[in-house]
Amino acid sequence: MKLKLGFLLFFIFQIGFINAQGSLDKLISKYNSHSIPYISVEELKMQSAKEKVFILDAREIEEFQVSHIANSIFVGYNNFSTEKVISNIKLKNAPIVVYCSLGIRSETISEKLKEAGYTNIKNLYGGIFEWKNKGYSVYDSSNKETQKVHAFSKHWSKYLTKGEKVYQL
């Protein structure tokens, strides 16, 4: 009996995960033009363990302060400055990964970097939400590990399935 119940719970969880992934795929397809290649959270984790990758956070400062991926550089969205990136990343072929909450705003910022001549840019598929959903660590403004993730809004928060959702500071 316990085995059947365990199998049933596992099956329900898998269906939920598949549906969540499918809805993320639909969301990305709806809002993005796919002008920038994607990188999965697993691929970013492996690549950044092997080489220097510039990880750029394209969310707003309030979101970044709640939590961000380790060693990421805040570049923002509304007040994004290509010149600031150019002053920090001199090599136009340096590996760059841009992320936001889900991968929508980061595509816009990635396109601006491409226009500025950068050639090795990837958009983090699913953004920090997918990073946290896969169990990877995020860090607060004091660079201490946290479970909190700024969920942007109630509407978008459904894509964040792990961690503590924060809406306002």
DSSP file (Angstrom, degrees, kcal/mol; ACC not computed):
  #  RESIDUE AA STRUCTURE BP1 BP2  ACC     N-H-->O    O-->H-N    N-H-->O    O-->H-N    TCO  KAPPA ALPHA  PHI   PSI    X-CA   Y-CA   Z-CA
    1    1 A M     >        0   0    0      0, 0.0     4,-2.4     0, 0.0     5,-0.2   0.000 360.0 360.0 360.0 -45.9    0.0    0.0    0.0
    2    2 A K  H  >  +     0   0    0      1,-0.2     4,-2.8     2,-0.2     5,-0.2   0.878 360.0  53.7 -62.8 -37.0    2.8    2.4    0.9
    3    3 A L  H  > S+     0   0    0      2,-0.2     4,-2.5     1,-0.2    -1,-0.2   0.910 109.3  47.6 -63.6 -42.8    4.6    1.6   -2.3
    4    4 A K  H  > S+     0   0    0      2,-0.2     4,-2.5     1,-0.2    -2,-0.2   0.912 113.1  48.2 -64.7 -42.5    1.5    2.4   -4.3
    5    5 A L  H  X S+     0   0    0     -4,-2.4     4,-2.6     2,-0.2    -2,-0.2   0.918 112.0  49.8 -64.1 -42.9    1.0    5.7   -2.5
    6    6 A G  H  X S+     0   0    0     -4,-2.8     4,-2.3     1,-0.2    -2,-0.2   0.912 111.9  47.7 -61.2 -43.3    4.7    6.6   -2.9
    7    7 A F  H  X S+     0   0    0     -4,-2.5     4,-2.6     2,-0.2    -2,-0.2   0.906 111.4  51.1 -64.0 -41.8    4.5    5.8   -6.7
    8    8 A L  H  X S+     0   0    0     -4,-2.5     4,-2.5     2,-0.2    -2,-0.2   0.926 111.3  47.0 -62.4 -45.8    1.3    7.9   -7.0
    9    9 A L  H  X S+     0   0    0     -4,-2.6     4,-2.4     2,-0.2    -1,-0.2   0.908 112.7  49.8 -63.1 -41.8    2.8   10.9   -5.2
   10   10 A F  H  X S+     0   0    0     -4,-2.3     4,-2.4    -5,-0.2    -2,-0.2   0.922 111.2  49.3 -60.8 -44.5    5.9   10.6   -7.4
   11   11 A F  H  X S+     0   0    0     -4,-2.6     4,-2.2     2,-0.2    -2,-0.2   0.909 111.0  48.9 -62.4 -44.5    3.8   10.5  -10.5
   12   12 A I  H  X S+     0   0    0     -4,-2.5     4,-2.3     1,-0.2    -1,-0.2   0.910 111.3  50.6 -62.9 -42.3    1.7   13.5   -9.5
   13   13 A F  H  X S+     0   0    0     -4,-2.4     4,-2.4     1,-0.2    -2,-0.2   0.918 109.7  50.2 -61.1 -44.0    4.9   15.4   -8.7
   14   14 A Q  H  X S+     0   0    0     -4,-2.4     4,-2.7     2,-0.2    -2,-0.2   0.897 109.5  50.5 -63.2 -41.5    6.4   14.5  -12.2
   15   15 A I  H  X S+     0   0    0     -4,-2.2     4,-2.6     2,-0.2    -1,-0.2   0.921 110.9  49.7 -62.5 -43.2    3.2   15.7  -14.0
   16   16 A G  H  X S+     0   0    0     -4,-2.3     4,-2.4     2,-0.2    -2,-0.2   0.904 111.7  48.3 -61.3 -42.0    3.4   19.0  -12.1
   17   17 A F  H  X S+     0   0    0     -4,-2.4     4,-2.7     2,-0.2    -2,-0.2   0.921 111.8  48.9 -64.7 -44.4    7.0   19.5  -13.0
   18   18 A I  H  X S+     0   0    0     -4,-2.7     4,-2.6     1,-0.2    -2,-0.2   0.906 112.7  48.3 -62.5 -42.1    6.4   18.7  -16.6
   19   19 A N  H  X S+     0   0    0     -4,-2.6     4,-2.5     2,-0.2    -1,-0.2   0.907 111.4  49.8 -65.0 -41.5    3.5   21.1  -16.7
   20   20 A A  H  X S+     0   0    0     -4,-2.4     4,-2.0     2,-0.2    -2,-0.2   0.926 113.0  46.6 -62.9 -43.9    5.5   23.8  -15.0
   21   21 A Q  H  X S+     0   0    0     -4,-2.7     4,-2.5     1,-0.2    -2,-0.2   0.907 112.2  51.3 -64.1 -41.3    8.4   23.3  -17.5
   22   22 A G  H  X S+     0   0    0     -4,-2.6     4,-2.1     1,-0.2    -1,-0.2   0.887 109.6  49.0 -62.8 -39.3    5.9   23.3  -20.4
   23   23 A S  H  X S+     0   0    0     -4,-2.5     4,-2.4     2,-0.2    -1,-0.2   0.849 109.8  52.2 -71.5 -31.7    4.3   26.6  -19.2
   24   24 A L  H  X S+     0   0    0     -4,-2.0     4,-2.8     2,-0.2     5,-0.2   0.918 108.5  51.2 -65.5 -42.9    7.8   28.1  -18.9
   25   25 A D  H  X S+     0   0    0     -4,-2.5     4,-2.3     1,-0.2    -2,-0.2   0.917 111.7  47.1 -58.1 -44.0    8.5   27.1  -22.5
   26   26 A K  H  X S+     0   0    0     -4,-2.1     4,-2.2     2,-0.2    -2,-0.2   0.906 111.5  51.1 -64.8 -41.9    5.3   28.7  -23.6
   27   27 A L  H  X S+     0   0    0     -4,-2.4     4,-2.2     2,-0.2     5,-0.3   0.943 111.7  46.3 -60.8 -49.2    6.0   31.9  -21.7
   28   28 A I  H  X S+     0   0    0     -4,-2.8     4,-2.4     1,-0.2    -1,-0.2   0.909 113.1  50.0 -61.1 -42.8    9.5   32.2  -23.2
   29   29 A S  H  < S+     0   0    0     -4,-2.3    -1,-0.2    -5,-0.2    -2,-0.2   0.855 111.5  50.0 -64.2 -34.4    8.1   31.5  -26.7
   30   30 A K  H  < S+     0   0    0     -4,-2.2    -2,-0.2    -5,-0.2    -1,-0.2   0.909 122.6  27.5 -70.5 -43.0    5.4   34.1  -26.2
   31   31 A Y  H  < S+     0   0    0     -4,-2.2     2,-0.3    -5,-0.1    -2,-0.2   0.682 110.4  68.7 -98.8 -19.8    7.6   37.0  -24.9
   32   32 A N     <  -     0   0    0     -4,-2.4    72,-0.1    -5,-0.3    73,-0.0  -0.734  56.7-153.8-107.8 152.5   11.1   36.3  -26.5
   33   33 A S        -     0   0    0     -2,-0.3    -1,-0.1     3,-0.0    -4,-0.1   0.502  39.9-126.5 -94.1  -6.9   12.3   36.5  -30.1
   34   34 A H        +     0   0    0     -6,-0.2     4,-0.1     1,-0.1    -2,-0.0   0.810  63.7 141.6  63.1  31.7   15.0   33.9  -29.4
   35   35 A S        +     0   0    0      2,-0.1    -1,-0.1     1,-0.1    -3,-0.0   0.669  62.9  52.1 -75.1 -17.4   17.5   36.4  -30.9
   36   36 A I  S    S-     0   0    0     78,-0.0    86,-0.1    86,-0.0    87,-0.1  -0.968  95.3-112.2-120.4 134.0   20.1   35.3  -28.2
   37   37 A P        -     0   0    0      0, 0.0    86,-2.6     0, 0.0     2,-0.2  -0.322  33.6-126.5 -64.6 148.8   21.0   31.7  -27.6
   38   38 A Y  E     -a  123   0A   0     84,-0.2     2,-0.4    -4,-0.1    86,-0.2  -0.574  15.7-160.1 -92.5 156.9   20.0   30.2  -24.3
   39   39 A I  E     -a  124   0A   0     84,-2.1    86,-2.5    -2,-0.2     2,-0.1  -0.995  20.3-128.3-130.8 137.6   22.0   28.5  -21.7
   40   40 A S     >  -     0   0    0     -2,-0.4     4,-2.4    84,-0.2     5,-0.2  -0.391  24.4-112.3 -79.3 162.7   20.5   26.2  -19.1
   41   41 A V  H  > S+     0   0    0     84,-0.3     4,-2.4     1,-0.2     5,-0.1   0.881 119.8  52.2 -62.5 -36.7   21.2   26.6  -15.4
   42   42 A E  H  > S+     0   0    0      2,-0.2     4,-2.2     1,-0.2    -1,-0.2   0.913 109.3  48.8 -65.2 -42.4   23.0   23.3  -15.4
   43   43 A E  H  > S+     0   0    0      2,-0.2     4,-3.0     1,-0.2     5,-0.2   0.902 111.6  49.6 -64.3 -40.9   25.2   24.4  -18.3
   44   44 A L  H  X S+     0   0    0     -4,-2.4     4,-2.9     2,-0.2     5,-0.2   0.924 109.1  52.0 -63.7 -43.5   26.0   27.7  -16.6
   45   45 A K  H  X S+     0   0    0     -4,-2.4     4,-0.9     1,-0.2    -2,-0.2   0.928 114.8  42.3 -58.3 -46.0   26.9   25.9  -13.4
   46   46 A M  H  X S+     0   0    0     -4,-2.2     4,-0.8     2,-0.2     3,-0.4   0.926 115.7  48.2 -67.5 -45.5   29.3   23.7  -15.3
   47   47 A Q  H >X S+     0   0    0     -4,-3.0     4,-2.3     1,-0.2     3,-1.0   0.915 109.8  51.3 -64.0 -43.4   30.8   26.4  -17.5
   48   48 A S  H 3< S+     0   0    0     -4,-2.9    -1,-0.2     1,-0.3    -2,-0.2   0.722 105.4  57.2 -70.1 -19.2   31.4   28.8  -14.6
   49   49 A A  H 3< S+     0   0    0     -4,-0.9    -1,-0.3    -3,-0.4    -2,-0.2   0.730 114.7  38.6 -76.7 -22.5   33.3   26.0  -12.7
   50   50 A K  H << S+     0   0    0     -3,-1.0     2,-0.3    -4,-0.8    -2,-0.2   0.771 125.6   7.4 -98.1 -31.8   35.7   25.7  -15.7
   51   51 A E  S  < S-     0   0    0     -4,-2.3     2,-0.5    44,-0.0    -1,-0.2  -0.944  85.2 -79.5-149.2 165.5   36.2   29.3  -16.9
   52   52 A K        -     0   0    0     -2,-0.3     2,-0.4    -3,-0.1    -3,-0.1  -0.578  47.6-178.6 -70.7 121.2   35.6   32.9  -16.0
   53   53 A V        -     0   0    0     -2,-0.5     2,-0.8    -5,-0.2    43,-0.2  -0.991  25.9-133.9-122.0 129.3   32.0   33.8  -17.1
   54   54 A F  E     -b   96   0A   0     41,-2.9    43,-2.9    -2,-0.4     2,-0.7  -0.756  22.9-163.2 -82.1 113.9   30.6   37.3  -16.7
   55   55 A I  E     -b   97   0A   0     -2,-0.8    18,-3.2    16,-0.5     2,-0.5  -0.892   5.8-164.2-103.8 115.0   27.2   36.8  -15.2
   56   56 A L  E     -bc  98  73A   0     41,-3.1    43,-2.7    -2,-0.7     2,-0.7  -0.865  11.6-146.6-107.8 130.1   25.1   39.9  -15.5
   57   57 A D  E     -bc  99  74A   0     16,-2.9    18,-2.6    -2,-0.5    19,-1.7  -0.845  12.0-174.3 -96.9 114.1   21.9   40.5  -13.5
   58   58 A A        +     0   0    0     41,-3.5    42,-0.1    -2,-0.7     2,-0.1   0.038  50.9 101.2 -99.1  25.0   19.4   42.5  -15.6
   59   59 A R  S    S-     0   0    0     40,-0.2    17,-0.2     1,-0.1    16,-0.2  -0.376  83.0 -81.9 -95.0-178.5   16.8   42.9  -12.9
   60   60 A E    >>  -     0   0    0     16,-0.2     4,-2.2    -2,-0.1     3,-0.7  -0.462  42.6-105.6 -82.9 160.9   16.2   46.1  -10.8
   61   61 A I  H 3> S+     0   0    0      1,-0.3     4,-2.5     2,-0.2     5,-0.2   0.831 118.9  57.9 -58.2 -36.2   18.4   46.8   -7.8
   62   62 A E  H 3> S+     0   0    0      1,-0.2     4,-1.2     2,-0.2    -1,-0.3   0.888 109.5  45.3 -61.9 -38.2   15.6   45.9   -5.3
   63   63 A E  H <> S+     0   0    0     -3,-0.7     4,-1.8     2,-0.2    87,-0.4   0.923 112.3  50.8 -69.0 -44.9   15.4   42.4   -6.9
   64   64 A F  H  < S+     0   0    0     -4,-2.2    -2,-0.2     1,-0.2    -1,-0.2   0.879 107.2  54.2 -60.4 -40.6   19.2   42.0   -6.9
   65   65 A Q  H  < S+     0   0    0     -4,-2.5    76,-1.3     1,-0.2    -1,-0.2   0.826 104.5  54.1 -67.7 -31.6   19.5   43.0   -3.2
   66   66 A V  H  < S-     0   0    0     -4,-1.2     2,-0.3     1,-0.3    -1,-0.2   0.958 131.8 -33.1 -65.3 -49.7   17.0   40.3   -2.2
   67   67 A S     <  +     0   0    0     -4,-1.8    -1,-0.3    73,-0.1     2,-0.3  -0.960  60.6 174.5-168.2 154.8   19.1   37.7   -3.9
   68   68 A H  B     -E  139   0B   0     71,-1.5    71,-2.7    -2,-0.3     2,-0.2  -0.965  42.2 -83.9-155.0 165.3   21.3   37.1   -6.9
   69   69 A I    >   -     0   0    0     -2,-0.3     3,-1.9    69,-0.2    69,-0.1  -0.535  63.8 -86.9 -73.6 141.1   23.5   34.4   -8.4
   70   70 A A  T 3  S+     0   0    0     67,-0.4    -1,-0.1     1,-0.3     3,-0.1  -0.157 109.5   6.7 -51.8 138.6   27.0   34.3   -6.9
   71   71 A N  T 3  S+     0   0    0      1,-0.2   -16,-0.5    -3,-0.1    -1,-0.3   0.602  92.5 148.0  64.7  14.7   29.6   36.6   -8.5
   72   72 A S    <   -     0   0    0     -3,-1.9     2,-0.5   -18,-0.1   -16,-0.2  -0.473  43.5-132.9 -79.3 155.4   26.9   38.2  -10.7
   73   73 A I  E     -c   56   0A   0    -18,-3.2   -16,-2.9    -2,-0.1     2,-0.4  -0.927  16.7-127.1-109.9 125.0   27.3   41.8  -11.7
   74   74 A F  E     +c   57   0A   0     -2,-0.5   -16,-0.2   -18,-0.2   -18,-0.1  -0.581  41.2 155.5 -72.4 125.3   24.3   44.1  -11.4
   75   75 A V        -     0   0    0    -18,-2.6     6,-0.4    -2,-0.4   -17,-0.2   0.500  36.2-151.0-122.2 -16.1   23.5   45.9  -14.7
   76   76 A G        -     0   0    0    -19,-1.7   -16,-0.2   -17,-0.2   -17,-0.1  -0.020  11.3-120.0  73.5-179.0   19.8   46.6  -14.2
   77   77 A Y  S >  S+     0   0    0      3,-0.1     3,-1.4   -18,-0.1   -18,-0.1   0.616  98.7  42.6-126.0 -62.7   17.1   47.0  -16.8
   78   78 A N  T 3  S+     0   0    0      1,-0.3    -2,-0.1   -20,-0.0   -18,-0.1   0.860 129.3  30.3 -62.3 -36.0   15.4   50.4  -16.7
   79   79 A N  T 3  S+     0   0    0      2,-0.0    -1,-0.3    -4,-0.0    -3,-0.0  -0.056  86.2 157.7-112.8  31.3   18.7   52.2  -16.3
   80   80 A F    <   -     0   0    0     -3,-1.4     2,-0.5   -22,-0.1    -4,-0.1  -0.289  24.2-160.2 -59.1 137.7   20.9   49.8  -18.1
   81   81 A S     >  -     0   0    0     -6,-0.4     4,-1.4     1,-0.1     3,-0.3  -0.955  16.8-166.7-126.2 112.2   24.1   51.4  -19.4
   82   82 A T  H  > S+     0   0    0     -2,-0.5     4,-2.7     1,-0.2     5,-0.2   0.880  93.2  60.1 -59.8 -37.6   26.1   49.7  -22.2
   83   83 A E  H  > S+     0   0    0      1,-0.2     4,-2.1     2,-0.2    -1,-0.2   0.870 100.7  53.7 -60.5 -38.3   29.0   52.0  -21.4
   84   84 A K  H  > S+     0   0    0     -3,-0.3     4,-1.0     2,-0.2    -1,-0.2   0.907 110.6  46.5 -63.4 -41.4   29.2   50.6  -17.8
   85   85 A V  H >X S+     0   0    0     -4,-1.4     4,-3.0     1,-0.2     3,-0.8   0.933 110.3  53.2 -65.5 -45.1   29.4   47.0  -19.2
   86   86 A I  H 3< S+     0   0    0     -4,-2.7    -2,-0.2     1,-0.3    -1,-0.2   0.874 107.1  52.4 -58.6 -38.2   32.1   48.1  -21.7
   87   87 A S  H 3< S+     0   0    0     -4,-2.1    -1,-0.3     1,-0.2    -2,-0.2   0.764 118.1  37.3 -70.6 -23.3   34.2   49.6  -19.0
   88   88 A N  H << S+     0   0    0     -4,-1.0     2,-0.6    -3,-0.8    -2,-0.2   0.739 119.7  44.4 -97.8 -27.9   34.0   46.3  -17.0
   89   89 A I     <  +     0   0    0     -4,-3.0    -1,-0.2     1,-0.2     5,-0.0  -0.878  60.9 170.7-123.0  98.2   34.2   43.8  -19.8
   90   90 A K        +     0   0    0     -2,-0.6     2,-0.5    -3,-0.2    -1,-0.2   0.878  56.7  78.8 -76.8 -39.8   36.9   44.8  -22.3
   91   91 A L    >   -     0   0    0      1,-0.2     3,-1.3     2,-0.1    27,-0.0  -0.595  64.8-156.3 -78.3 122.4   37.0   41.6  -24.4
   92   92 A K  T 3  S+     0   0    0     -2,-0.5    27,-2.7     1,-0.3    28,-0.6   0.675  94.3  50.6 -71.5 -16.8   34.2   41.5  -26.9
   93   93 A N  T 3  S+     0   0    0     25,-0.2    -1,-0.3    26,-0.2    -2,-0.1   0.261  80.0 128.4-103.8  12.3   34.4   37.7  -27.1
   94   94 A A  S <  S-     0   0    0     -3,-1.3    26,-0.4     1,-0.1     2,-0.4  -0.388  72.9-100.0 -64.0 142.3   34.3   37.1  -23.3
   95   95 A P        -     0   0    0      0, 0.0   -41,-2.9     0, 0.0     2,-0.4  -0.523  49.0-178.3 -68.5 123.5   31.7   34.6  -22.2
   96   96 A I  E     -bd  54 121A   0     24,-2.7    26,-2.2    -2,-0.4     2,-0.5  -0.985  15.0-171.6-126.9 132.2   28.7   36.5  -20.9
   97   97 A V  E     -bd  55 122A   0    -43,-2.9   -41,-3.1    -2,-0.4     2,-0.4  -0.995   9.5-162.5-122.1 126.7   25.5   35.2  -19.4
   98   98 A V  E     +bd  56 123A   0     24,-2.6    26,-2.7    -2,-0.5     2,-0.3  -0.889  13.3 176.1-109.0 137.2   22.6   37.6  -18.7
   99   99 A Y  E     +b   57   0A   0    -43,-2.7   -41,-3.5    -2,-0.4     2,-0.2  -0.952  14.4 165.7-137.4 159.8   19.7   36.7  -16.4
  100  100 A C        -     0   0    0     -2,-0.3    28,-2.8    24,-0.3    29,-0.3  -0.506  65.4 -58.1-139.4-147.0   16.6   38.2  -14.9
  101  101 A S  S    S-     0   0    0     26,-0.2    28,-2.2    -2,-0.2    29,-0.4   0.949 127.2  -7.5 -68.5 -47.9   13.7   36.6  -13.2
  102  102 A L  S    S-     0   0    0     25,-0.2    24,-1.3    26,-0.1    25,-0.3   0.537 104.7 -89.0-128.2 -14.8   12.7   34.3  -16.1
  103  103 A G  S    S+     0   0    0     23,-0.3     4,-0.2    22,-0.2    24,-0.0   0.567  98.5 100.2 112.3  13.1   14.7   35.2  -19.1
  104  104 A I  S >> S+     0   0    0      2,-0.1     4,-1.1     3,-0.1     3,-0.7   0.903  85.9  37.2 -95.2 -57.2   12.6   37.9  -20.7
  105  105 A R  H 3> S+     0   0    0      1,-0.2     4,-2.0     2,-0.2     3,-0.2   0.865 112.7  61.8 -62.0 -34.5   14.2   41.2  -19.7
  106  106 A S  H 3> S+     0   0    0      1,-0.2     4,-2.5     2,-0.2    -1,-0.2   0.802  96.6  58.2 -64.9 -28.0   17.6   39.5  -20.0
  107  107 A E  H <> S+     0   0    0     -3,-0.7     4,-2.3    -4,-0.2    -1,-0.2   0.923 105.7  49.7 -66.0 -41.5   17.0   39.0  -23.7
  108  108 A T  H  X S+     0   0    0     -4,-1.1     4,-1.6    -3,-0.2    -2,-0.2   0.927 113.4  45.2 -61.3 -45.9   16.5   42.7  -24.2
  109  109 A I  H  X S+     0   0    0     -4,-2.0     4,-2.0     1,-0.2    -1,-0.2   0.901 111.1  53.8 -65.7 -40.2   19.7   43.5  -22.4
  110  110 A S  H  X S+     0   0    0     -4,-2.5     4,-2.3     1,-0.2    -1,-0.2   0.889 105.4  54.0 -60.4 -39.9   21.6   40.8  -24.3
  111  111 A E  H  X S+     0   0    0     -4,-2.3     4,-2.3     1,-0.2    -1,-0.2   0.886 106.8  51.5 -62.1 -39.1   20.4   42.3  -27.6
  112  112 A K  H  X S+     0   0    0     -4,-1.6     4,-1.3     2,-0.2    -1,-0.2   0.886 109.9  49.4 -65.0 -38.4   21.9   45.7  -26.5
  113  113 A L  H  <>S+     0   0    0     -4,-2.0     5,-2.2     2,-0.2    -2,-0.2   0.891 109.1  52.0 -66.8 -38.7   25.2   44.0  -25.7
  114  114 A K  H ><5S+     0   0    0     -4,-2.3     3,-1.6     1,-0.2    -2,-0.2   0.915 107.7  51.9 -62.2 -43.1   25.2   42.3  -29.1
  115  115 A E  H 3<5S+     0   0    0     -4,-2.3    -1,-0.2     1,-0.3    -2,-0.2   0.810 104.4  58.2 -62.1 -29.6   24.6   45.7  -30.7
  116  116 A A  T 3<5S-     0   0    0     -4,-1.3    -1,-0.3    -5,-0.1    -2,-0.2   0.454 129.1 -96.7 -81.4  -0.3   27.7   46.9  -28.8
  117  117 A G  T < 5S+     0   0    0     -3,-1.6     2,-0.2     1,-0.3    -3,-0.2   0.440  73.8 145.1 104.3   0.2   29.8   44.2  -30.4
  118  118 A Y      < -     0   0    0     -5,-2.2    -1,-0.3     1,-0.1   -25,-0.2  -0.536  22.7-176.9 -73.0 139.1   29.8   41.4  -27.8
  119  119 A T        +     0   0    0    -27,-2.7   -26,-0.2    -2,-0.2     2,-0.2   0.511  65.9  59.6-117.6  -8.0   29.8   38.1  -29.6
  120  120 A N        +     0   0    0    -28,-0.6   -24,-2.7   -26,-0.4     2,-0.4  -0.455  69.9 141.5-124.5  59.4   29.6   35.4  -26.8
  121  121 A I  E     - d   0  96A   0    -26,-0.2     2,-0.3    -3,-0.2   -24,-0.2  -0.826  24.4-176.4-107.5 137.9   26.4   36.2  -25.0
  122  122 A K  E     - d   0  97A   0    -26,-2.2   -24,-2.6    -2,-0.4     2,-0.5  -0.963  21.1-134.9-129.3 151.3   23.9   33.7  -23.7
  123  123 A N  E     -ad  38  98A   0    -86,-2.6   -84,-2.1    -2,-0.3     2,-0.7  -0.916  27.9-120.8-103.6 126.1   20.5   34.2  -22.0
  124  124 A L  E >   -a   39   0A   0    -26,-2.7     3,-1.9    -2,-0.5     2,-0.3  -0.557  29.8-127.3 -72.1 113.0   19.9   32.1  -18.9
  125  125 A Y  T 3  S+     0   0    0    -86,-2.5   -84,-0.3    -2,-0.7   -22,-0.2  -0.437  91.0   3.8 -66.3 119.1   16.8   30.1  -19.6
  126  126 A G  T >> S-     0   0    0    -24,-1.3     4,-2.1    -2,-0.3     3,-0.5   0.372 102.2-136.5  85.6  -4.4   14.3   30.5  -16.9
  127  127 A G  H <>  -     0   0    0     -3,-1.9     4,-2.0   -25,-0.3   -26,-0.2  -0.010  58.6 -26.3  57.2-155.1   16.4   33.1  -15.1
  128  128 A I  H 3> S+     0   0    0    -28,-2.8     4,-2.6     1,-0.2    -1,-0.2   0.780 135.4  63.4 -66.3 -26.4   17.0   33.2  -11.4
  129  129 A F  H <> S+     0   0    0    -28,-2.2     4,-2.8    -3,-0.5    32,-0.2   0.951 107.2  41.5 -61.7 -47.7   13.7   31.4  -10.8
  130  130 A E  H  X S+     0   0    0     -4,-2.1     4,-1.8   -29,-0.4    -2,-0.2   0.876 111.8  56.7 -67.6 -36.8   14.9   28.3  -12.7
  131  131 A W  H  <>S+     0   0    0     -4,-2.0     5,-1.9     1,-0.2    -2,-0.2   0.944 113.7  39.3 -56.6 -49.7   18.3   28.6  -11.0
  132  132 A K  H ><5S+     0   0    0     -4,-2.6     3,-2.0     1,-0.2    -2,-0.2   0.893 111.0  58.2 -69.6 -40.3   16.5   28.4   -7.6
  133  133 A N  H 3<5S+     0   0    0     -4,-2.8    -1,-0.2     1,-0.3    -2,-0.2   0.822 103.2  54.6 -58.6 -31.1   14.0   25.8   -8.7
  134  134 A K  T 3<5S-     0   0    0     -4,-1.8    -1,-0.3    -5,-0.2    -2,-0.2   0.439 123.9-106.0 -84.1   0.5   17.0   23.5   -9.6
  135  135 A G  T < 5 +     0   0    0     -3,-2.0    -3,-0.2     1,-0.3     2,-0.2   0.583  69.3 145.9  91.0  10.4   18.3   23.9   -6.0
  136  136 A Y      < -     0   0    0     -5,-1.9    -1,-0.3    -6,-0.2     2,-0.1  -0.501  50.9-101.3 -82.1 153.5   21.2   26.2   -6.7
  137  137 A S        -     0   0    0     -2,-0.2   -67,-0.4     8,-0.0     2,-0.3  -0.361  31.0-166.7 -76.2 149.2   22.2   28.8   -4.1
  138  138 A V  E     - F   0 146B   0      8,-0.6     8,-2.3   -69,-0.1     2,-0.3  -0.920  11.1-142.2-129.3 159.4   21.4   32.5   -4.2
  139  139 A Y  E     -EF  68 145B   0    -71,-2.7   -71,-1.5    -2,-0.3     6,-0.2  -0.933   5.7-133.9-130.7 145.1   22.9   35.3   -2.1
  140  140 A D    >   -     0   0    0      4,-2.6     3,-2.2    -2,-0.3   -74,-0.2  -0.090  48.2 -78.7 -85.5-171.4   21.6   38.4   -0.5
  141  141 A S  T 3  S+     0   0    0    -76,-1.3   -75,-0.1     1,-0.3   -76,-0.1   0.680 133.8  52.5 -66.9 -16.9   23.1   41.9   -0.5
  142  142 A S  T 3  S-     0   0    0    -77,-0.2    -1,-0.3     2,-0.2     3,-0.1   0.271 118.9-112.7 -95.9   9.2   25.6   40.9    2.2
  143  143 A N  S <  S+     0   0    0     -3,-2.2     2,-0.4     1,-0.3    -2,-0.1   0.806  72.4 139.7  60.0  33.0   26.6   37.9    0.1
  144  144 A K        -     0   0    0      1,-0.0    -4,-2.6     0, 0.0    -1,-0.3  -0.868  62.6-101.2-102.1 140.0   25.1   35.5    2.5
  145  145 A E  E     +F  139   0B   0     -2,-0.4     2,-0.3    -6,-0.2    -6,-0.3  -0.317  50.0 178.3 -59.8 140.0   23.2   32.5    1.2
  146  146 A T  E     -F  138   0B   0     -8,-2.3    -8,-0.6     2,-0.1    -1,-0.0  -0.946  40.0-143.4-140.9 159.7   19.4   33.0    1.3
  147  147 A Q  S    S+     0   0    0     -2,-0.3    17,-2.8   -10,-0.1     2,-0.2   0.519  72.4 107.1 -95.3 -10.0   16.2   31.2    0.4
  148  148 A K  E     +g  164   0C   0     15,-0.2     2,-0.4   -82,-0.2    17,-0.2  -0.447  42.7 178.0 -76.8 140.5   14.6   34.5   -0.6
  149  149 A V  E     -g  165   0C   0     15,-2.6    17,-2.3    -2,-0.2     2,-0.5  -0.986  34.9-119.1-138.9 129.5   14.0   35.4   -4.2
  150  150 A H  E     -g  166   0C   0    -87,-0.4    17,-0.2    -2,-0.4    15,-0.1  -0.574  24.2-160.5 -67.6 119.0   12.2   38.6   -5.4
  151  151 A A        -     0   0    0     15,-3.1     2,-3.0    -2,-0.5    -1,-0.2   0.384  16.9-141.8 -88.9   4.3    9.2   37.2   -7.3
  152  152 A F  S    S-     0   0    0     14,-0.5     2,-0.3     4,-0.1    -1,-0.2  -0.300  70.1 -11.2  69.8 -59.4    8.6   40.4   -9.3
  153  153 A S  S  > S-     0   0    0     -2,-3.0     4,-1.9     1,-0.1    13,-0.0  -0.975  70.5-101.3-159.7 165.9    4.8   40.0   -9.0
  154  154 A K  H  > S+     0   0    0     -2,-0.3     4,-0.5     1,-0.2    -1,-0.1   0.883 120.7  55.9 -59.1 -38.0    2.1   37.5   -8.0
  155  155 A H  H >4 S+     0   0    0      1,-0.2     3,-0.7     2,-0.2    -1,-0.2   0.937 114.0  36.5 -60.8 -48.5    1.5   36.8  -11.7
  156  156 A W  H >4 S+     0   0    0      1,-0.2     3,-1.9    -5,-0.1    -1,-0.2   0.717  99.5  80.0 -78.8 -20.9    5.1   35.8  -12.4
  157  157 A S  H >< S+     0   0    0     -4,-1.9     3,-1.8     1,-0.3    -1,-0.2   0.692  72.6  77.9 -64.5 -18.1    5.7   34.1   -9.0
  158  158 A K  T << S+     0   0    0     -3,-0.7    -1,-0.3    -4,-0.5    -2,-0.1   0.729  88.2  59.8 -63.8 -18.4    4.0   30.9  -10.1
  159  159 A Y  T <  S+     0   0    0     -3,-1.9     2,-0.8    -8,-0.1    -1,-0.3   0.565  88.9  80.0 -85.4  -9.0    7.2   30.1  -12.0
  160  160 A L    <   +     0   0    0     -3,-1.8    -1,-0.1    -4,-0.2     5,-0.1  -0.875  51.2 164.1 -99.1 107.7    9.2   30.1   -8.8
  161  161 A T        +     0   0    0     -2,-0.8     2,-0.3   -32,-0.2    -1,-0.1   0.550  58.9  47.5-104.3 -10.1    8.5   26.8   -7.1
  162  162 A K  S    S+     0   0    0    -33,-0.2   -29,-0.1     2,-0.1   -30,-0.1  -0.938  91.9  30.3-129.5 154.5   11.4   26.7   -4.5
  163  163 A G  S    S-     0   0    0     -2,-0.3     2,-0.6   -31,-0.1   -15,-0.2  -0.250  94.5 -56.5  92.1 176.5   12.6   29.3   -2.1
  164  164 A E  E     -g  148   0C   0    -17,-2.8   -15,-2.6    -2,-0.1     2,-0.3  -0.860  51.9-133.0-100.1 121.7   10.8   32.1   -0.3
  165  165 A K  E     -g  149   0C   0     -2,-0.6     2,-0.4   -17,-0.2   -15,-0.2  -0.576  21.8-171.0 -78.8 131.3    9.0   34.6   -2.5
  166  166 A V  E     +g  150   0C   0    -17,-2.3   -15,-3.1    -2,-0.3   -14,-0.5  -0.975  13.7 173.0-121.4 135.8    9.5   38.2   -1.7
  167  167 A Y        +     0   0    0     -2,-0.4     2,-0.3     1,-0.4    -1,-0.1   0.753  66.7  16.6-111.6 -37.2    7.4   41.0   -3.4
  168  168 A Q              0   0    0      1,-0.1    -1,-0.4  -105,-0.0     0, 0.0  -0.948 360.0 360.0-135.1 155.4    8.4   44.2   -1.7
  169  169 A L              0   0    0     -2,-0.3    -1,-0.1    -3,-0.1  -106,-0.0   0.428 360.0 360.0 -92.0 360.0   11.3   45.3    0.5
